[in-house]
Amino acid sequence: MEVAIEVRDLRMRYGDNDVLTGVDFDVHTDEVVCLLGPNGAGKTTTIEILEGFRIRSGGQVSVLGQDPAHADEDWRAHTGVVLQSWRDHPRWTPRRLLTLLGDYFEPYSTPGHPRPWDVEDLLETVGLTELADRKLTALSGGQRRRLDVAIGIVGRPELLFLDEPTAGFDPQARREFHRLVHRLVSLEHTTVLLTTHDLDEAEKLADRVLILAGGRIVADDTPDGLAQRVAGAAEVRWSIDGERFVHQTDNPTGFVRDLFAQGGDEVNDLDIRRASLEDAYLSLVQQHEAGHAEAAARSFREVTR
């Protein structure tokens, strides 16, 4: 797979405060990668450096083959950004705004990659066709967020940055947004890098999760891989004749098979509780916050060998 983002020894200092102290990671094309971390870990700083909005203190960064700090307008036309929030004219309508923004991308169209989206197709893709001529102030939070995404992808970007994309969403709006992101990746082959505090969202969206803590990436794996490798064994619960039993195991499938071979029909109320991404995330972050960064990194390296 081609590399869309390559980061090596990324550093950022504000005054005497080192926020990023050596960040390393890659993002491959057609991936959805989620950057997780506690407040103040440097997630937004990292994203802003990759977007070209903030100048780093040190390290090497390549995004779509260019250094964002010195990238040209053609590079900018190949990236899309969905911010947490932004201001605009309340009397605009989705159709008018997207038409205006789309005009800026016309000079970057090529025979193999037309830009921008056709506005009517884009409105349909994000589910705003019926609302295309309403004032922006009349849109709900979920509808407005779909417009934010439309603004971010109007130029058909190869790479899309999403910063806390569903903050404040209700469950239905969040589900619709997740479907939209999956559609962008599958149909438009858009690479996505997002930040979120919603661990359930990270599990649903991400092919790979990066955990940023202590100024570094302390874990890099699939959501399931992180859960299994960092958070430990699964927990099997069952009952026999009303008596409850609990057992922890790294091989719940094999244990349950043996359990039924021995207990047969006497086994009731079987429940297997696997470690979640939340378990893995909290385990790593708590170790770092307790001052055990090296132990956390060492334990992760040992279980991922």
KEKE-3310 file (N, C-alpha, C; in steps of 0.2 Angstrom, whole numbers, plus 5000, padded with zeros to 4 digits):
npx = (5004:5002:5010:5001:5003:5018:5027:5040:5049:5042:5041:5035:5036:5029:5034:5042:5036:5035:5026:5024:5036:5043:5036:5030:5023:5014:5002:4992:4986:4969:4965:4957:4961:4963:4967:4970:4969:4972:4965:4975:4986:4991:4984:4976:4986:4995:4987:4985:4998:5000:4990:4996:4994:5000:5017:5030:5041:5051:5058:5052:5040:5029:5016:5005:5016:5022:5030:5020:5022:5028:5020:5012:4999:4992:4994:4986:4974:4972:4969:4957:4948:4939:4934:4931:4922:4915:4914:4901:4891:4875:4864:4867:4864:4865:4866:4871:4882:4891:4892:4899:4911:4915:4919:4932:4940:4940:4951:4960:4956:4959:4960:4960:4955:4943:4938:4928:4916:4901:4888:4875:4876:4884:4876:4867:4874:4878:4866:4858:4849:4836:4836:4843:4841:4838:4841:4856:4855:4843:4846:4848:4859:4865:4862:4869:4882:4884:4884:4896:4905:4903:4908:4921:4924:4921:4931:4935:4945:4960:4964:4957:4955:4948:4942:4937:4923:4910:4906:4894:4884:4868:4863:4857:4861:4875:4877:4873:4883:4894:4891:4892:4906:4911:4906:4913:4926:4925:4919:4925:4938:4945:4957:4957:4960:4957:4952:4946:4936:4927:4927:4919:4916:4928:4931:4921:4924:4938:4951:4964:4971:4979:4987:4991:5001:5010:5018:5021:5018:5011:5005:5000:4989:4976:4959:4953:4965:4973:4965:4965:4979:4984:4975:4973:4967:4952:4936:4926:4910:4899:4885:4881:4869:4864:4875:4887:4901:4917:4930:4946:4954:4966:4962:4947:4938:4943:4942:4928:4924:4930:4923:4910:4911:4914:4904:4892:4875:4872:4878:4874:4868:4879:4892:4903:4916:4925:4940:4939:4942:4941:4946:4959:4964:4962:4970:4983:4984:4983:4994:5004:5000:5003:5016:5023:5028:5038:5037:5024:5026:5036:5028:5019:5027:5032:5020:5017:5026)
npy = (4994:5011:5025:5038:5047:5051:5051:5056:5057:5068:5084:5096:5111:5122:5137:5133:5120:5104:5097:5087:5074:5066:5059:5046:5038:5030:5033:5024:5023:5024:5020:5021:5030:5032:5044:5044:5050:5058:5073:5087:5080:5082:5079:5088:5097:5089:5085:5098:5102:5092:5096:5108:5120:5123:5126:5115:5111:5102:5087:5076:5077:5070:5073:5066:5066:5079:5091:5098:5111:5118:5116:5117:5125:5116:5104:5107:5107:5094:5089:5088:5096:5094:5104:5106:5116:5130:5147:5154:5163:5165:5166:5159:5145:5127:5123:5134:5138:5127:5127:5139:5136:5125:5130:5135:5124:5120:5124:5114:5102:5086:5075:5062:5064:5072:5088:5100:5090:5086:5097:5093:5079:5078:5084:5074:5063:5066:5067:5079:5083:5087:5098:5107:5121:5127:5139:5140:5142:5135:5122:5106:5100:5087:5088:5099:5095:5086:5094:5101:5090:5089:5101:5099:5089:5093:5096:5083:5076:5067:5064:5066:5075:5074:5082:5078:5074:5070:5077:5081:5075:5066:5048:5043:5053:5051:5038:5039:5048:5039:5030:5038:5041:5028:5026:5036:5031:5018:5021:5033:5031:5038:5043:5043:5053:5054:5062:5058:5058:5048:5032:5021:5026:5026:5012:5008:5015:5015:5008:5006:5011:5024:5028:5042:5048:5056:5063:5055:5041:5028:5016:5006:4999:4988:4991:4979:4972:4980:4979:4965:4963:4973:4974:4962:4946:4937:4936:4923:4919:4908:4897:4883:4873:4884:4889:4901:4904:4911:4914:4918:4919:4917:4911:4910:4903:4890:4887:4887:4877:4866:4867:4864:4851:4845:4849:4849:4849:4855:4867:4884:4901:4907:4918:4928:4940:4950:4959:4977:4991:5002:4997:4994:5007:5015:5008:5010:5024:5027:5021:5029:5042:5039:5040:5029:5027:5021:5007:5005:5006:4996:4984:4984:4982:4969:4961:4962:4956)
npz = (5000:4996:5005:5013:5023:5032:5046:5056:5071:5076:5083:5095:5103:5115:5121:5136:5136:5131:5120:5109:5108:5099:5089:5079:5065:5051:5038:5027:5010:5007:5020:5036:5049:5067:5079:5095:5112:5128:5134:5130:5125:5113:5101:5092:5089:5082:5071:5065:5061:5051:5042:5038:5045:5056:5061:5064:5078:5076:5067:5054:5041:5029:5018:5007:4999:5000:5011:5023:5028:5018:5007:4991:4982:4974:4981:4992:4986:4986:4998:5012:5025:5040:5052:5070:5072:5063:5057:5047:5035:5040:5032:5020:5009:5008:4995:4988:4995:4993:4979:4977:4984:4977:4965:4967:4965:4952:4943:4946:4941:4932:4918:4923:4936:4940:4947:4954:4965:4957:4962:4964:4965:4976:4986:4987:4991:5004:5010:5009:5000:5000:5008:5002:4999:5010:5023:5032:5046:5048:5049:5057:5071:5067:5053:5049:5052:5042:5031:5034:5031:5018:5013:5016:5007:4995:4985:4981:4989:4991:5004:5019:5034:5049:5063:5079:5074:5077:5088:5100:5094:5092:5094:5082:5072:5073:5069:5055:5051:5052:5042:5031:5031:5029:5016:5008:5009:5003:4990:4985:4988:4998:5009:5027:5042:5058:5074:5090:5105:5107:5110:5106:5093:5087:5087:5078:5066:5063:5054:5060:5075:5083:5098:5107:5119:5133:5124:5113:5101:5108:5106:5092:5082:5076:5081:5087:5089:5098:5109:5112:5114:5123:5134:5139:5145:5140:5148:5155:5159:5168:5173:5184:5189:5196:5202:5201:5190:5186:5174:5168:5152:5139:5128:5124:5115:5115:5128:5131:5122:5128:5141:5138:5133:5145:5154:5147:5145:5157:5158:5159:5156:5149:5146:5137:5140:5131:5131:5128:5116:5124:5136:5133:5129:5141:5150:5145:5145:5158:5164:5158:5164:5177:5177:5172:5159:5152:5156:5151:5137:5135:5139:5129:5117:5120:5120:5106:5099)
capx = (5000:5006:5010:4998:5006:5024:5029:5046:5052:5039:5042:5032:5037:5026:5038:5046:5032:5036:5019:5026:5043:5046:5030:5032:5018:5012:4995:4992:4980:4962:4965:4954:4966:4960:4972:4967:4974:4969:4966:4982:4991:4994:4981:4975:4993:4998:4983:4986:5004:4999:4986:4999:4991:5005:5024:5032:5048:5057:5055:5051:5033:5027:5009:5004:5022:5025:5030:5014:5025:5030:5017:5009:4991:4990:4994:4980:4968:4971:4967:4951:4948:4933:4935:4926:4917:4918:4909:4899:4886:4869:4859:4868:4861:4870:4868:4874:4889:4895:4893:4904:4917:4917:4922:4939:4944:4940:4958:4964:4954:4963:4956:4959:4953:4939:4936:4925:4910:4895:4885:4869:4878:4887:4871:4863:4879:4878:4859:4855:4846:4829:4838:4848:4839:4836:4846:4861:4852:4838:4849:4850:4866:4867:4862:4875:4889:4884:4887:4903:4909:4902:4913:4928:4926:4919:4936:4937:4952:4963:4965:4952:4956:4942:4944:4931:4918:4903:4905:4887:4879:4864:4865:4855:4866:4882:4877:4872:4889:4898:4889:4895:4913:4913:4905:4918:4932:4924:4918:4929:4945:4947:4960:4954:4964:4952:4953:4939:4936:4922:4930:4915:4916:4935:4930:4917:4926:4945:4955:4969:4971:4985:4986:4996:5002:5017:5021:5023:5013:5012:5002:4998:4986:4969:4955:4953:4972:4974:4961:4968:4986:4985:4970:4973:4963:4944:4932:4921:4906:4893:4882:4879:4864:4863:4881:4891:4908:4921:4937:4950:4958:4968:4959:4940:4935:4945:4940:4921:4923:4931:4918:4904:4913:4914:4898:4886:4868:4872:4881:4869:4870:4886:4894:4911:4917:4932:4943:4937:4947:4941:4950:4966:4966:4963:4976:4989:4984:4983:5001:5008:4999:5005:5023:5026:5028:5043:5034:5019:5029:5039:5023:5016:5032:5032:5014:5016:5031)
capy = (5000:5018:5029:5045:5052:5048:5056:5054:5061:5075:5087:5102:5114:5129:5139:5127:5114:5100:5093:5081:5073:5061:5055:5042:5034:5031:5031:5021:5025:5020:5018:5026:5029:5036:5046:5044:5053:5062:5081:5090:5075:5085:5077:5093:5100:5085:5086:5105:5101:5088:5100:5114:5126:5125:5124:5110:5112:5097:5081:5076:5075:5070:5072:5066:5067:5085:5094:5103:5117:5121:5113:5122:5125:5109:5100:5109:5105:5086:5088:5091:5097:5096:5106:5105:5120:5136:5152:5156:5167:5161:5166:5155:5139:5122:5123:5140:5138:5122:5129:5144:5133:5121:5134:5136:5118:5119:5124:5108:5096:5083:5070:5056:5065:5078:5092:5097:5086:5089:5099:5089:5073:5079:5085:5068:5059:5068:5067:5085:5086:5090:5103:5111:5128:5130:5143:5136:5142:5130:5115:5103:5098:5082:5090:5104:5091:5083:5100:5102:5085:5091:5106:5096:5084:5096:5096:5076:5076:5061:5064:5070:5076:5075:5083:5077:5075:5069:5080:5083:5071:5061:5042:5043:5057:5048:5032:5042:5050:5034:5027:5042:5040:5022:5027:5040:5027:5013:5023:5038:5029:5043:5041:5047:5053:5058:5062:5058:5055:5043:5026:5017:5028:5023:5005:5007:5018:5015:5002:5006:5016:5027:5031:5047:5049:5057:5066:5050:5036:5022:5010:5007:4993:4988:4991:4972:4970:4983:4976:4959:4963:4977:4974:4955:4940:4937:4933:4918:4918:4903:4894:4876:4872:4890:4892:4906:4903:4916:4911:4922:4915:4920:4907:4909:4898:4883:4885:4886:4870:4861:4867:4860:4844:4842:4850:4848:4853:4858:4874:4889:4908:4908:4925:4929:4947:4951:4966:4982:4996:5007:4994:4995:5014:5017:5004:5013:5031:5027:5020:5035:5047:5037:5040:5022:5027:5016:5001:5004:5005:4989:4979:4984:4979:4962:4957:4963:4953)
capz = (5000:4996:5011:5012:5028:5035:5052:5059:5076:5076:5090:5096:5110:5116:5127:5139:5137:5126:5119:5106:5110:5095:5086:5073:5062:5044:5036:5021:5006:5008:5027:5041:5055:5072:5083:5102:5117:5133:5133:5131:5123:5107:5095:5088:5087:5077:5065:5062:5058:5045:5038:5036:5048:5062:5060:5070:5081:5073:5064:5047:5040:5022:5017:5000:4996:5002:5018:5023:5030:5012:5002:4986:4981:4971:4987:4996:4983:4987:5005:5014:5032:5043:5059:5075:5071:5060:5056:5040:5034:5042:5026:5015:5009:5006:4987:4986:4998:4990:4972:4977:4986:4971:4959:4968:4963:4945:4940:4948:4938:4927:4915:4927:4943:4939:4953:4961:4965:4955:4968:4966:4967:4983:4991:4988:4995:5011:5013:5010:4994:5002:5012:4999:4998:5017:5026:5037:5053:5049:5049:5064:5072:5062:5046:5049:5052:5035:5027:5035:5028:5011:5012:5017:5002:4988:4980:4980:4992:4992:5011:5023:5041:5053:5070:5083:5069:5079:5095:5101:5090:5095:5091:5075:5068:5073:5064:5048:5049:5051:5035:5026:5030:5025:5009:5005:5009:4998:4983:4983:4990:5002:5015:5032:5048:5063:5081:5093:5111:5107:5109:5102:5086:5084:5085:5072:5060:5061:5052:5064:5080:5086:5105:5109:5127:5134:5118:5108:5100:5113:5103:5085:5080:5074:5087:5091:5091:5104:5115:5114:5116:5129:5140:5142:5144:5140:5154:5153:5165:5167:5179:5184:5195:5200:5205:5196:5189:5182:5172:5163:5148:5132:5122:5126:5111:5117:5135:5131:5119:5134:5146:5135:5133:5151:5157:5143:5145:5163:5157:5158:5156:5147:5144:5136:5139:5128:5132:5123:5114:5129:5141:5131:5129:5148:5153:5142:5147:5165:5165:5157:5169:5183:5177:5170:5152:5149:5157:5146:5130:5135:5139:5122:5113:5122:5117:5099:5095)
cpx = (5004:5005:5007:5002:5012:5026:5035:5049:5049:5039:5038:5033:5033:5030:5043:5042:5033:5030:5021:5034:5046:5040:5032:5026:5017:5005:4995:4986:4975:4961:4960:4958:4963:4966:4968:4972:4970:4969:4973:4987:4994:4990:4980:4981:4995:4994:4984:4993:5004:4995:4990:4997:4996:5012:5027:5039:5053:5054:5054:5043:5032:5020:5007:5010:5026:5026:5025:5017:5027:5026:5013:5002:4988:4989:4988:4974:4966:4969:4961:4951:4941:4934:4930:4920:4920:4912:4907:4893:4879:4864:4861:4864:4866:4872:4872:4881:4893:4896:4899:4911:4920:4921:4930:4943:4944:4947:4962:4962:4958:4958:4955:4956:4949:4937:4932:4920:4905:4890:4879:4871:4881:4881:4867:4868:4879:4871:4856:4851:4839:4830:4842:4847:4837:4842:4850:4858:4847:4840:4850:4857:4869:4868:4868:4882:4889:4887:4894:4908:4908:4907:4920:4930:4924:4924:4938:4944:4954:4964:4961:4954:4949:4943:4937:4924:4911:4902:4898:4882:4874:4865:4863:4860:4873:4882:4876:4879:4894:4897:4892:4902:4915:4911:4910:4924:4931:4923:4922:4937:4948:4951:4958:4959:4959:4954:4946:4940:4931:4925:4926:4915:4923:4934:4926:4920:4933:4947:4961:4969:4978:4984:4992:4996:5009:5021:5023:5017:5015:5009:4999:4995:4979:4965:4955:4960:4974:4971:4964:4975:4988:4981:4970:4968:4955:4942:4926:4917:4900:4891:4881:4875:4864:4869:4885:4898:4911:4928:4940:4954:4960:4965:4951:4936:4937:4942:4932:4920:4924:4926:4912:4905:4913:4907:4892:4880:4868:4875:4875:4872:4877:4887:4901:4912:4924:4934:4941:4943:4947:4946:4957:4968:4967:4969:4982:4990:4986:4991:5005:5006:5001:5013:5027:5026:5032:5040:5028:5021:5032:5034:5020:5020:5032:5026:5013:5022:5029)
cpy = (5006:5021:5036:5050:5048:5053:5053:5059:5068:5078:5094:5105:5121:5132:5134:5121:5110:5096:5087:5080:5068:5057:5052:5038:5035:5030:5029:5023:5021:5018:5023:5025:5034:5038:5048:5047:5057:5069:5083:5085:5078:5082:5082:5097:5096:5085:5093:5105:5098:5092:5106:5120:5128:5122:5121:5113:5108:5091:5082:5074:5076:5068:5072:5068:5074:5087:5099:5110:5121:5119:5119:5121:5119:5104:5101:5107:5097:5084:5091:5091:5098:5097:5105:5109:5126:5140:5153:5161:5163:5161:5162:5148:5134:5122:5129:5140:5133:5123:5134:5140:5128:5124:5135:5130:5116:5119:5118:5101:5093:5078:5064:5057:5072:5081:5098:5092:5090:5091:5095:5082:5073:5080:5078:5063:5060:5069:5074:5088:5089:5096:5108:5119:5131:5134:5139:5136:5137:5123:5112:5102:5093:5084:5095:5101:5088:5088:5101:5097:5087:5096:5104:5092:5087:5096:5089:5075:5068:5059:5068:5069:5078:5076:5083:5078:5074:5072:5083:5080:5067:5054:5041:5047:5054:5042:5034:5044:5045:5030:5031:5042:5034:5022:5031:5035:5022:5015:5028:5037:5035:5041:5046:5047:5057:5057:5062:5056:5050:5036:5021:5019:5026:5016:5004:5010:5016:5008:5001:5012:5018:5030:5036:5049:5051:5060:5061:5045:5030:5016:5011:5000:4993:4989:4984:4970:4973:4980:4970:4959:4967:4976:4967:4951:4941:4934:4929:4917:4913:4901:4887:4875:4878:4893:4895:4904:4909:4913:4916:4918:4919:4917:4905:4903:4891:4882:4883:4879:4865:4861:4863:4853:4841:4843:4849:4852:4856:4865:4879:4896:4910:4915:4926:4937:4948:4959:4971:4987:5001:5004:4995:5002:5016:5014:5008:5020:5031:5026:5026:5041:5046:5038:5034:5022:5022:5009:4999:5002:4998:4984:4979:4981:4972:4958:4958:4960:4947)
cpz = (5000:5003:5009:5017:5031:5040:5055:5064:5076:5083:5089:5103:5110:5122:5130:5140:5130:5125:5115:5106:5105:5092:5079:5071:5055:5044:5029:5017:5008:5015:5031:5047:5060:5077:5090:5107:5122:5131:5135:5128:5117:5100:5090:5085:5081:5070:5061:5059:5051:5040:5035:5039:5054:5060:5066:5072:5078:5071:5057:5046:5032:5022:5010:4996:4997:5009:5018:5025:5024:5006:4997:4986:4978:4977:4991:4993:4984:4994:5007:5022:5034:5050:5063:5074:5067:5058:5049:5040:5035:5036:5020:5015:5007:4999:4985:4988:4994:4982:4972:4979:4980:4966:4960:4966:4956:4941:4941:4945:4933:4924:4919:4934:4942:4946:4950:4959:4961:4961:4970:4968:4975:4988:4992:4992:5002:5014:5014:5004:4996:5006:5009:4999:5005:5019:5031:5044:5054:5050:5056:5065:5067:5055:5045:5048:5045:5030:5028:5032:5020:5009:5012:5011:4995:4983:4978:4983:4992:5000:5015:5031:5044:5061:5074:5079:5071:5086:5095:5097:5094:5091:5084:5070:5067:5068:5057:5046:5048:5044:5030:5025:5027:5018:5005:5004:5003:4991:4981:4984:4993:5008:5021:5039:5053:5070:5084:5100:5112:5105:5105:5095:5083:5083:5079:5065:5058:5059:5057:5069:5083:5093:5106:5116:5128:5129:5113:5107:5104:5111:5096:5083:5078:5081:5091:5093:5097:5110:5117:5117:5122:5135:5143:5141:5144:5147:5152:5160:5163:5173:5178:5190:5199:5203:5199:5196:5185:5180:5167:5159:5142:5126:5124:5122:5113:5124:5135:5127:5124:5139:5144:5135:5139:5155:5153:5144:5152:5163:5155:5158:5154:5144:5143:5135:5137:5130:5126:5121:5120:5135:5139:5132:5137:5151:5151:5145:5154:5167:5164:5162:5175:5183:5175:5163:5149:5150:5152:5139:5130:5135:5132:5117:5114:5119:5110:5095:5091)
residu = (MET:GLU:VAL:ALA:ILE:GLU:VAL:ARG:ASP:LEU:ARG:MET:ARG:TYR:GLY:ASP:ASN:ASP:VAL:LEU:THR:GLY:VAL:ASP:PHE:ASP:VAL:HIS:THR:ASP:GLU:VAL:VAL:CYS:LEU:LEU:GLY:PRO:ASN:GLY:ALA:GLY:LYS:THR:THR:THR:ILE:GLU:ILE:LEU:GLU:GLY:PHE:ARG:ILE:ARG:SER:GLY:GLY:GLN:VAL:SER:VAL:LEU:GLY:GLN:ASP:PRO:ALA:HIS:ALA:ASP:GLU:ASP:TRP:ARG:ALA:HIS:THR:GLY:VAL:VAL:LEU:GLN:SER:TRP:ARG:ASP:HIS:PRO:ARG:TRP:THR:PRO:ARG:ARG:LEU:LEU:THR:LEU:LEU:GLY:ASP:TYR:PHE:GLU:PRO:TYR:SER:THR:PRO:GLY:HIS:PRO:ARG:PRO:TRP:ASP:VAL:GLU:ASP:LEU:LEU:GLU:THR:VAL:GLY:LEU:THR:GLU:LEU:ALA:ASP:ARG:LYS:LEU:THR:ALA:LEU:SER:GLY:GLY:GLN:ARG:ARG:ARG:LEU:ASP:VAL:ALA:ILE:GLY:ILE:VAL:GLY:ARG:PRO:GLU:LEU:LEU:PHE:LEU:ASP:GLU:PRO:THR:ALA:GLY:PHE:ASP:PRO:GLN:ALA:ARG:ARG:GLU:PHE:HIS:ARG:LEU:VAL:HIS:ARG:LEU:VAL:SER:LEU:GLU:HIS:THR:THR:VAL:LEU:LEU:THR:THR:HIS:ASP:LEU:ASP:GLU:ALA:GLU:LYS:LEU:ALA:ASP:ARG:VAL:LEU:ILE:LEU:ALA:GLY:GLY:ARG:ILE:VAL:ALA:ASP:ASP:THR:PRO:ASP:GLY:LEU:ALA:GLN:ARG:VAL:ALA:GLY:ALA:ALA:GLU:VAL:ARG:TRP:SER:ILE:ASP:GLY:GLU:ARG:PHE:VAL:HIS:GLN:THR:ASP:ASN:PRO:THR:GLY:PHE:VAL:ARG:ASP:LEU:PHE:ALA:GLN:GLY:GLY:ASP:GLU:VAL:ASN:ASP:LEU:ASP:ILE:ARG:ARG:ALA:SER:LEU:GLU:ASP:ALA:TYR:LEU:SER:LEU:VAL:GLN:GLN:HIS:GLU:ALA:GLY:HIS:ALA:GLU:ALA:ALA:ALA:ARG:SER:PHE:ARG:GLU:VAL:THR:ARG)
# end
